[in-house]
Amino acid sequence: MGKDVIVACDFPSKEATLEFLDRFTGRKPFVKIGMELFYAEGPQIVKDIKARGHRIFLDLKLHDIPNTVKSAMKVLSGLDVDICNVHAAGTTAMMQAAIEGLTRPDGTRPLLIAVTQLTSTDQEAMERDLLIHEPMEEVVMHYAVTAKNAGLDGVVCSPLEAAAVHEACGAQFLTVTPGIRFSDSAAGDQKRIMTPARAREIGSDYIVVGRPITRSEDPVSAYMRCVEEFIG
Ligand code: C5P
């Protein structure tokens, strides 16, 4: 899969999501489905959006014992999603079990990426609550390398970390980067942000864009602006 813009469909219901996607009559966006929509609507929402011709990143961030993650991934693999994810903090054994669960009898499987440290976790919280005392950048890079060694395809990371992740894990290791804003739009609660054009320059493979598109008065134009800036 080449570079693409993934639209974070952070809507509370199927109705709101499909109404939003109905606007896209030309290029069909790669769609990210998160916990809110998946838990509200169940697996059928994935099938419905897939049936409309969209590729899907199912962002459920699994983190449990290896056997449970393996069984859950088997279910997600059957939904025919394109990308799904786990927490790297689940350890190598859990990530390897996730790959086993995802792999279909014919050897194919969705891409699997890891969450390193959530961007909502800062150095202070990591030290206080997780007893991890290394600098955040070192922790993120360690998790990325661990994910790579476990056989995963990439990580979710800040666009500011994408170049370093590629350096440590290779150009083929995917960097999927949220925290994207246009130069002239509000940052909202995202702190470390970057424009689609800059994300392209520093080598992100996929950008994840939510509110700059979903809350825009003209979502299709905002999406096409992302595509033009990021893919060209
Ligand atoms: O609206 P916005 O563009 O900030 O949406 C970004 C999307 O990426 C949201 O769905 C958010 O949950 C997700 N995300 C993030 N930062 C991470 C991981 C996921 O913003 N570290």
Residues whose N, C-alpha, C, O or C-beta is under 5 A from the ligand:
A	BS01	C5P	A8 D10 L118 T119 P178 G179 I180 Q190 V208 V209 G210 R211 P212
